[in-house]
């Protein structure tokens, strides 16, 4: 199972910029039977999760494969960049 977690907050300008991209990816991947799950986590509402993953700046995107962080990027990413990372991780053995 692959999980993408986008950490952000309501008051964060760059987080607002990436939100539509994350919503679009959620609509595409969060389907029954999909190997990929896309999650948004507000650091103010879920501080324990942010602390667990040592989130210091937002937005931060983590991709986990089998509960292990395999990708981490802080800042706004384009949809194509995110999909490329997901595809590469999905195709790894």
N, C-alpha and C positions, 0 to 999 in steps of 0.2 A: 504494500500500500504506500502510495506517495501522498503526502500532505503538503500543501503550500499554505503558510500562515503569513498574512499581512498584518503587521503590528502598526497601529496608528492611533489617532485621537481626533475627536470632533473639532478641536481648536487648531489643528495642524493644517496649514495651507497646502503643502505638498501632499499630505494624506488625502485631501479633498481632490487633488488633481488625479491621483492614481485610483481613487474609488470607483469611477465608472469602468475602468479596465478590469479591476478585480470582480466587479459585479458581472461583467460580460463573461469572464472566465468561469465564474461560479455557475452561470446559466449553461455554459458549454460542458463543463466537467462534472458538476455535482449531480450526476444521474445515477440511478441504480445500476450497479454492475461496473461502474467506472473504476479504474485503478487509481484515479487522482481525485483528491478532495481539496477544495479551495475554501479557506477559512479566513475571516477578518476578526482581529482581536483588538479591542480598544484597551490601551495600556492603563487608562484610568479605571476602567471597569474590571480588568483582569490583571492586576499588578503582580500576582503570584506567577502567572504564566510568563509575563514579561521578564520577571526576575529570574525565573528558571532558565530562560534562554539568553539572559544577560543583554537585554535590549537597552541600549543607551541613547539611541537616536531613532527618530521616526521620520518617514515610514521606513520600516525594515521588512524585507521579505525573507523568510526562511523556507527552504524546501527540505522536508524530511523523507527519508526512505527507510522503511522498517524502523521508525522512531529514532533514527540517527540523522543529524543535520548534515546534509550533503551540499547545500548551497546557502549562502547568506549575502545579502546586498542591502545596503542602506541607501535611500534616495528613490526618486521616481524612476520607474522602468517602463519602457514601451511594451505593449501587448506582445509584439513579435519577439522581443528579448525574453520575456517570461515563457512564452510557448516554446522557444528554442531550448531553454534550460529544462523545461518539463520533458520535452521530447528526448533530449540527450540522456536525462536521468532514467526515463522510462525504458530506453533502449539498452541501458547498461546491463551487463550480466551480473 
